[in-house]
């Protein structure tokens, strides 16, 4: 699954269009583009101003409900 879609489905970011602009998102320590293919075990870091959220991908699903979205990752 594409990185921008994963961030949207897992509800880490509200809109796909802002998911990967301005080098805010890194995967496994490298700046990632929106087209990066997310795999289980990847570590994603997202900068929100001064705060950085780091998560590990546990599962990749095409769609997830509100309750299932939090089970797709765990905070590191």
Secondary structure, 3 states (H helix, E strand, C coil): CEHHHHHHHCCCCCCHHHCCCCCCEEECCEECCCCCECCCCCEEEEEECCEEEEEEECCCCCCCCHHHHHHHEEEC
